[in-house]
């Protein structure tokens, strides 16, 4: 493999039930790692009602006996595991066997047995957001190795470039050195996890250069962006089967990793809630405080980690009749989750407003806002349940927001659109159940407005010392 060696991936074992989220805050100082148990992390109510045991679920609200609170009908499923190797099978095959004639027959029968075992032991199931929401199944790759270290260095340099011209100059220098062509030839050798890590770095470079709104395969793109970089971009998009990955889900959820190596059995959503997270690619130089753009991405990652209850409640409501007695109970819990997430964003706003920001970082934010690329996946999941987007954003706008998600996540949202349609008929009814549904809609609208205000605060020009003193 030489310098083309890629980080070897291993399959995570079955995840145990996550523990409760940390409720203690951590003061962030310059150059210090960021704890995800920071402001607002204690806003998610703890308890067991409505979530699988041990996940720190949402307790029943006032007036709802705990014994009547229904548990979600979907629990975190086991991760996809490779087929177990038979203990009596020779891993190297029968090539060195003395009796080659008999070894062919024995190998065929062993392969058939292995295939049968695989069909029984390897679950082929679609993506299950109840396990960890839309967060990556495993912590993101902290650093690439081999030839891909060049992409690592290029992304880190582009993120702290003073302006777009400096970031474009970095890409042109890499093209002249042949680095982009070398990386393009090695894309097919990447594992899926490493390809997603490379996609995050490509996304950082693209937005730093002002290229986030272009299609790398469009002929017109070659008049704007570097051709060798576009080829690398398109190859990685093909490898991960996701064309529009230059957006918040990739830039945030794949850019924050636990500071210390986690135990394998801890689910990713619990790690994001309770462990100290550090950015893989910083938008602020090393040794300086996190920038507003860094803190916005961290806030989005925390929002996804605490929003895991929203995904589980969505599965609970899917297919339920509006007349089911458990429907208003689940909707009340949904209201409490959304209120807690809103409180978390409000707590994040104070630290974000006090963080430094450069004109280049504000330009990056403006480009992402112009492409509608800053919508958190958890808000799209709530929208699929309550149907706000179809009325307020219209269907075309909803699909515009979803195009930045992987195919399996878009499929899950489309399924929620269909399965939660009976619950949405409460919007046209009267009575206490319909009032709870409308309260859930209003809480989602308030949550979305709070997130929009957070983005606007991140893009606001930094006040000068003179203005701050006045």
N, C-alpha and C positions, 0 to 999 in steps of 0.2 A: 504493500500500500504506500510506503514512503511517506511523502508529505501530504498525501491525500487521505490519511487516516481520519476517520470521523469518530466522535464519541460513541462508544458502544452503549447501546440501550439495553435495559433489562426490563422485564415485565413485572410490574408491581403486583404484589400478592393481594389477596382479598382484603378489602378495607374493613376495619372494625368500626363500630359505631363511634362517631366523633364525640368528644366531650363538650362541656359547656363553654361558651365564648368567654374570654377574659373580660373583666369589667374594670380593669385598672388602666389609667392613662399613663403615657410616657412623655416627658418633656423633651422636645427635639432641639438639639443644639447644633451648631455648625459642625459639619463633618461627621455627625453621629448617625448611625442607622436609624431607620424609622420603624417604630413599633406599630403594628396594625391594631393594637388594643388601645389606640389613641382616642381622640375626642369622638364621642358618639358611638363607640363600640359597645357600650353597655346599653344602648337603646333598644336592642332586641330583647323582648321579654324572654325569660327562661321558664322552663317547665317541660311537661311531657305531652300535653294535649296537642293533637294535630300533627305531630311529627313522630318518626320512629324513635324508639326508646334510646335515650342517651344523646340525642342530637340537640338538646336545648331548645325544645319547641316552644310554641306560643300557647300560654295557658288560656283556659276559657275566660271570657270577659265577665264583667259583673252580671249577676243574674243567671249565669249559665252553670249548672252543676258540673263538676269535673267528670262525673260518671256518665254524663250524656254527651260529652264532647267526642265526636267521631274521630278516629285516627285516619290518616290518609291511606287510601287503598294502594298506594305505590310506595315501596320502600327501596332504599338504595340497592341496586343489584350488584352482583359481583363483576369486577372488571373482566374484559375479554382476556382469556388466558390461552397461551399456545397449547397445542395438543401435547399431553404428557407422553414422554418417551417410555416405551415398554421396558420393564426392567430386564427382560431376557433378550432384548434386541441388541445386536452389535452396532454401535454407533458408526463404525467405519465401514459397514457393509461386508459382504462375503468375498471381497476381492482377494484377500489373503488366505482364504480357506483352502484346505487341502483338496476337498471334494467339490470342485467347481460345478459339476453337473447337478448335484443335489442342492448346492447353495442357491442356484437360481430359483428353484421351486420354493425353497424355504424362505427366500427373500420375498417372493411374490406373495406368499401366504402371510408373512409378517407384515408386509405393507398393507395388505387388505385388512389385517387385524388392527393395525395402527389407525387406518382410516375409520374403521368402525368405532374404535375407542375415541377418536377425535370427534366424531359426530355425537357421541354420548357425553363427552366430558367438556367440550368447548362450546359454550353458548354463543350463538350467532344472533345477537340482539341489537336493535337500533340504539342510538344514543339515549341515555336515560338522564335527563337533567335533575331528577330527584337525588342522584348520587352526589353531584358537585356543581349543579347549575351549568352555566356555560363557561366555567373556568376550565383550563386545561386539566386533563386527567392526572398529570404528574407535574411537579414543579418545573418551571422552564429551565432550559440548559443555561448555566451561568456563563460558560465560555466554550467556544468551539476550539478545535485543535487542528493541527496540520495546516494545509493551505487555507482553510477557512479562518484562521486567525487574522488574515488580511482583511476579511470582511468585518470582523470584530473591531479591528483598529479603525477602519474607515468609518463605521457607524458612530463610534465614540467621537472621532474627530469632527464628523459632520454635525453631530448634535450640539457641539459647543462652538461651531463656526460663527464668526461675528455677523455674517450675512449670507445670502444665497449665492452670491458670486464666489465666495470662499468655499462653500460646500460643493459647488459645481466644479471648481478647480481641483478639489480632491478626487472627484470621479474621473476627470479627464487625465489626471496624473496616473491613476490606477489603470486606465485604459492604455495609455502609452507604455506602461510597464508590462502589459500583457496579463495583469492580475485578473481582470474581469473575464477574459476569455478562458483562463485556466479554471476559474471557479465555475463558469458555465459548463465546462466539460465534465465537472465532477458532481453536478446536481443529481444525476440519476443514481449515484451511489449513496446519497443521503437517506438515512432512516426518516420516517415521517416526523418523529420528534425533533430531530436535528434540522429537518427541512422547515418546520415551523419556527425554530430558533433563527434560522437564516432569513426567513420571511420577515420576522420582526426587525432585523437589522436592515434589510432592504427597505422596509417601510420607513424607518428613521431617516435613511439617506434620501429617499424620495421626497418626503415632506420637507426636509431641510433644504433641498434644491428647488422646492416649489413645483414638484411634478406629481403631486398626489391626485390630481384630477384627470390624469391622462390614462389612456389604455395602452399598455406596453406593446400590444400586437397591432395597433392601428398604424397605418402608413404615415398619418400626419404626426404621430408622436415622435418620429425620427427627425422631424424638423425642429423639435423643441428640446428633446432630451438626448443624452449620449446613447448611441446605438448599441454599444457593447453592454452598457448597463441595462438597457431595455431587454436585450436578449437574456441576460441573467434573471431579470425580473420575471419575464414570461416563463422561463424554464422552472423557476421556483413555484410560480402560480400553478403551473401544470402539475408539478410534483405533489402539491398539497391539495389540488383540485379546488382551488378557490381563487377566482380572478380578482375580486375587489377586496383584497386583504389590507390595503393601506388605509386603516381606520382605527378607531379607539379599541375595539376588541383585540387587535394584534398589538397595538402600541402600548396598551396598558396591561391587559391580562397576561401577556407573554413577556413582560418586561420587569416584573417584580417577583423575586424569589426569596425564600427564607434565608436569613443570614447564616444559620447553622444547618448542617445536613439533617434533614428530618428522618424520623423513623418511618419505615415504609408503610406501616399500617395506619398512619395518620392521614385522613382524607385531606384533599387539597383545600377544601373550603374551611376546614378547621385550622389548617396551617395559616391561611390568609387572615383568619380572625385573631389567632392567639399568638402567632410567632412574629418575631421582628423581621420585617421585609426590607430588602435593599434593592435599589434599581440596578438592573444589568447595564443599561445604557442611560447615563445621566444627561439631562439637558443643561445642568449646571456643572461647571468645572469641578474636578476633585478638590476636596478641602474647603469648598464653599457651601453655604446653605442650599438646600433644595430650592429650586425655582418654582414659580407658580405653575408652570407646565408640569413639572415633576409632581407637585402636590395634587394637581387635578387628576393625573393618571393614577396616583395612589388612592385618591378618594373614589375613583371609579372602580378600582380593584376591591377596596373595602366594601363598596356598595354591592358588588356581585357576591362577595363572600357572605355578607349578612343577608342578602336576598335569597339565600337557598330555601328559606321557609316559603317564600312566595312561589317558587317552582313547585314545591310539594303541595301547597294549597291549590295551585292550578291543576295538578293531577287529581286532587280530591274533587274539585268542581267539574272536571271533565266528564261529560255524559250524565251528570245529575239532573234530575227534573227540578224545575223551579219550585214545585210543590213539596219536594223532599224536605223533611224536617232538619236534615243536616246542612242544607244549602245556606240558610241564614247564619248558622253557626260558623261555617267556613268563611263566609263573607265578612263577619265581624272580626275574625282573626286576620283576614286580609287587610282590613282597615287598620288594625293595630300594627301589623308589619310595616305598612306603608307610612304610618305616622312615625314609627321608630326609625325608618330609613330617612325620612325627612329631617328628623332631629339630628341624625348623624351628619347629614350634609350641612345643616346649619352650624354645627360645631366645627366642621372642617373649614367653613368659610372664613373664620377669624384668622386661622393660621395661613390660609392661602392668600388672603389679602395682605398679610404682613410679609409675605415672601418676595424676594426680588424677581424682576422680570426684565428681559432685554428686548429691544425691537425685533430681533430675529425670532425670539420665542413667541412674541405676539403675532408675528407674521405667520408662523406655523399654525398657531391656533386659528387665525382668521381663515387660512386655507382649508383647514379641516372643517370649520363651521360652514364655509361656502359649499363644501361637498356633502354636507349632512352626515359627516363621518364621526360625530362625537356622541351618538345616541347609545346609552348603556344597554346591554342586552336585557338586563333585568326589567327595565322599563318597557321594553318591547314584549316581554313575557306577560307583564301585567296588562298591557294593552290588548294582547290576544285574548285574555280572559274577559275583560270588561268591555272591549269593543270601543274604546275612546277614539282610536285612530281612524276607524272607518267613518266616524261622523265628523270629527274635527280635522283630521289630517287627510281624509279621503284615501281611497284604496291605492292610488298611484303613489302617493306620498309614503304610505306604509311600506310598500315594496321597495321604494327608494332607500328607506332606512335599513331594511333587512338585507339588502344586497351585500352589505359588508360582513355578514355572518357566514360561517361555513354551511355547506349544503345540509348536513344533518341537523343543524340548529334551525335553519329555515324550514325544514320539513316538520320539526317539532312545533314550531310556531303556527304553521299552516294547519296542523292537526288540532291544536288548541282552538284555532278559529272555528273549526267545524264542531268539535266536541263540546265547547262551551256556549254554542249558539242557544240551547234551551235556557241556560241561566240568564242570558242577555235579554230574554223576553220579559224579564222583570222590569225593564225600563219602561214598558208600556202598560204596567199594571199599577194598582194602588194597594195600600195596606202596609203593614210593618215590614214584610219581607222586601217589598219594592223600595221602601225607605232605606233599608240597610244596603241594598244594591246601589242606590244613588249616593249614599255616603261613601261607599267604596270608590265610585267613580270620582267624586269630588276630592277624595284623599289622593288619588292617583294624579289628578290635575294639579293639586298643590305640590306633590312630590316632583312632578315634571317641571313646574315653574321654579321650584327651589334649585333644581339642578341647572336649569337655564341661567339663573342668577349666578350660580357658582362659575359657570363658563364665562359669563360676562365679567365677573370679577377677575378671573384669570387673564382676560384679554385687555383689561383696563390699563392705561399707562401708569407707570410707577410715579408716585408723587415725589417731587423734588424735596430736598431737606428744607428749603425755604417755605414751600407750600405746607409741608408737614408741621413746621413750627407755627405757621399762621393758624 
